[in-house]
């Protein structure tokens, strides 16, 4: 008799499963998919690596027609201390190369380096790249289209490098994008050295630690020479209504698209490049692990920032007051996804 009761109870639970199951709404990405699919027309990249006692770095170049290559720019990616490999930013690197950018990725936090050497390692990597580019291409590098992007502790490094460009004899960044800054090591330099011609955006998330958000605001206010019209402070707001949820935390800028079955680190550079080309699927949003954050925060803010900077527009005011820019779209059930908060005075 007890066994009969137990079996009856288990069967009743199974029968209730379809009733209790909940279907979560998804973000509406059809228009986003079409937009980015059109921009990702060139599926392959080439790359090379430079190693030295002073540091090492990787370069990713788009395999583009000459007509598009003429519009190429250089973007320096400074990784977070906890994600020191380009695989962690594969989606963003892929998008950059597909839209014509040459990506320089320094390994500034190599095991042999100390915390005090991180800035010098990144500077050396950039200067060496500029020299190698000129030697290999027999042409000057496009330093008039130079952008710096940093994530986490790399955002602190990006700000310091941009503030000391004149001291180190580097090109001044036209665009500076600081993603979820984190103060875990190193000292924040005097940011008044950042050029007044630089356009800058600082991005934080509502799921970050309060101390890191305050640090990001401190960095923003420390850039006194950058006109208020040329800089924005963006807060991404999480939304747990649908699946996958929008989680605006410290690690949100990561865009690893390497399949779980693929090794994270590859011994062969050629093997890594081939796997990188094969595994990427961002042209088809629903077949890709890239998220809403990648498309509407990382990609979109970088595009808008660099367009404004390179076209020498009159600041970023049009983004400050643009509802389209701050919008994150809708879930499939019609509910609005929490929009970003955009301000010039955090």
N, C-alpha and C positions, 0 to 999 in steps of 0.2 A: 504493500500500500504506500509506504513512504516513497519508494522508487517511482511509482506511478505519479505521485504528486510532483516529484522533482522533474520528471520528464515533461509533464504538462506545463509546468512553470517555464522550463527552457523553451518549449515550442511557442508559448505565448510571447516570450521575449523576442524570438526570431520573427514572429509575425508582426510585431510592432516596429521592427527596425525601419522599414520603408516609411512608415508614418512619421517616426521621430527624426528621420534624416533631414538635414537642412541643406538646401542648395544656396550657396553664397553668390552674390552678384560679382561680376568681374568689371574691371575698368573698360570703358569703351575706347578701343585703340584702333578702330578701323582707319580713321583719318590720319592718325599718327603713323600707322603702319605704312600707308600709301606715301606719306610725306617722306619718311626716312628711307623707304625702299627705293624711291626715285633718286635719293642722294647717294645710295650705296650701289652705284652702278659698276664699280671696279672692285671685284672680289679678292684681288691678290695684293700682297705686299712683299717687299724685299727688305732685308735687314742685314746689318753687320754689327760687329762688336769690337770694341777697342779695350784692351787691358793694359794696365800700367801699375807700378808701385804707388802712384798717386791716386789711383782710383780706376774704375772701369764703368762703361756705359754701353747701352744698346741704342741703335738708331733704326727706326722703321720708316721706310720710304714708300710712298704709293706708286704702284705701277700704272701711271696715267699717261694719256696722250700728251704730246708736247704743248698743245694749246692750253691744257689744264695745269701742267707742270709750271708754266710761266707764272701762274698765280699762287704758287706754293708759298707757305710761310713756315716758320719754325716754332714749335711749342715744346717747352721744357717741362717735363712731368717729374715732380718731386713726390715720391711715395711716402706713405706713412711708415713709421718704424716697424709696425707689426705686419706690414704687407709689402715686403721689399722686392717683389718680383713683378715683372710686367704682366705675368699671367693674371695677377689680381686685378689688373686694369685693362684686360684684353678687349672688352667691349668698347671702352672709350678710345683706346688706341686704334682699334679697327675703324671706328667711326671717323676719327681724325684723319687717318691715312686715306680713307675713302672719299673724304671731302677736300683732299689736296694738301694736308699738313704733313710736314716732316717732323717726326717725334723723336726727341732725345730723352732717354731714360737713364739717368745716372744711378749707379749703385753706391750711393753716398754713405750708406750705413754698413759697408762690408765689415766682416768680423775683425779685420786687421786695423780698422780705423777706430779712433776714439771720438767721443762726443764733440770735443773741441775741433775736430778736423772735418766735421760733416759739411760745413759751409765751404771750406777750401776744396774739398773733394768734388762738390757739385760745381763750383766755379771752374776748377781744372777741367772737368768733363766737358763743360760748355765751350771753354776756350779751345780745347783740343779738337772738339768736333768742328768748330768754325775753321780751324786750320786744315784739318783733314778734308773737309768738304771742298775748300778752295783748291787743295792739291789734287783731289780725285776728279772733281768736276771741271777743273780749269776755268772756274767762274766764281765770283764772289757769292757768299751765302746770302740769302734774302733776309738780312737783319732788319730791314725796314718793316718786316712783318713778323715781329717776334712777340710771343706770348708766354707767360709763365703760369703753370697750374700746380697747386699743391694740395695735398690731402693730409689731414691730421697733423702730425708733427712735421710733415713735409710742407704744410701751409705756413708754419712758423719759419721754416727755412726759405720758402719762396718769398716771404715778406722781407727777410733779412737780405737775401740776394738782390732783390729789387731795390732795396734801400742803399746797397753798396755797389751798384753797377758801375758808377763813375770811378770809384776807388779801384776796382778790379779791371777797369778798361773793357767792360762788357757793353753790348748794345742795350739801350734802355727798353724795358718791356712796354709795348703799346697796350697790352691787356694783362691784367693780373687777376686770377680767379683763385680765391682761398676757400677750400671746401672743408667744413667742419674742423676748424683749427683746434689743436690740442697742445697744451704746454706740458710736455713730459720730460723734455731735456732741452738744454741750450738756453741761451739768453736772448730775449727780444731786443734787437738793436734799435737805435733811434730811427724811426720810420720816416722822419722828415726828409730823408735822402731819396725817397721814391719820387720820380719825376712828376712834375705837375701836368705833364702830357699823358700820363698813364691813366687808363680807365680801369676801375677796380670794382669787383663784387666780392663780398664776403657772404658765405652761405653757412647757416647753422640749422639744426633740427630741434624740434621740441622734445625729443627723447634723449638729447645729449645731457651730460652733467651740467648743472648750473654754473659750476666754476669754469667750464670750458666755454660756455656761452658768454660769460662775463669777459673771459680772456679774448674772445673773438671781437667783442665790442671795444675792448681796450685797443686792440690792433687797429680797428676801423678808425677810432678817434685819434690814434697816433699818427695817421698819415695827413699831417697838417698841410703839406704843400699840394696835395691832390685836391682840386676844387670840389666843393660839395656836390656840384652838378655832375661830376665825373665818377661818383662812387655810390654804390647801393649796398644795403644790408638786407639780406633775404633770410627769412625764417620759414622753413618748410614744416608744415603741420601734418602730423600723422593722421591716418584714417583707417580704422580697423573694421569698417563696415563690410568690405568685400574681401575677395580672395583672388590673387595674393594681396595682402594688406599693404598700405603705404606706411612704412616705418621709417621715420626721419631720425635716425640715430647717428652716432659717430661713424659707423662703418657703412652707411648708405652709399657713399660715392664709389665703393668697390663695384666692379663690373666684370667679374670673372665669368667667362663663358666656356671655359674648357670643360669637356665632359668629365664626370666623376671617375670614369674608367681610365682617363688619361693621367699619366704621372704629372705632378705639379712642376717638377724640375727635370729638364731633359739635358743629357750630356752633349748631344749633338745640336749645334746651332741650326743646321739645315733641317734636321728632323723637327725641331721646335717650330720653325717657320712654316713647314709643310703642315704640321698639325694645327697651327694657328689658323691657316687659311682654310683647312678642311672643316674644323670644328665650328667655325663661326656661322651663325644663322640669323644675325640681327635684321636682315632684310625681311624676314618673316617673323613678326613679333610673336605669334602664338606658338611657334616652334623653337623659341629661344628663351633662355633663362633671364634675359634682360628684363628689367622691371619698369614700371611707370616712372620711378625716380630717375632711372638712366635717361629716358627719353625727354621728360618734361622738366627735369632739374639740370642734370649734368650736361646733356647735349644741348638743350635749348638755351640755357643761360650762357654757355660758352659761345654758341653761335651769335646770340644777340650782343654779347659783350665785345667780341672780336669784330663783328660787323660795324658797330658804332665806333670802335677805336680806329680801325683801319680806314674807314670812310671819313674819319675826322668830323664826326657829327658834333653838334653843340650839346655835349653831355649825354646823360642817360635819363633825362627827365621824361622822355616819352615812355620809357619802361616803368618809371616810378608811378605814373598815373594810368598805366594800361591794365584794364581788367583782363584782357586777353593774355597778357604776360603772366599775371598772377594766378590765372585759372589753371586748375589741374583736371578739368573735365568732369565727367559724370560716370557713375556706376551704371551697369546695364539695367538696374531697376529704376533708374531715373534720379536717384539721389545724387546731389552734388558732392564731389570729392572736395575735402577741405582745401581751400585755395592757399597759396603762399602769402605771407605777409612781407611786403616790400616797403622799405623806408630808407630815408637818407639821414635819419637821426635816431639810432637805436638807443 
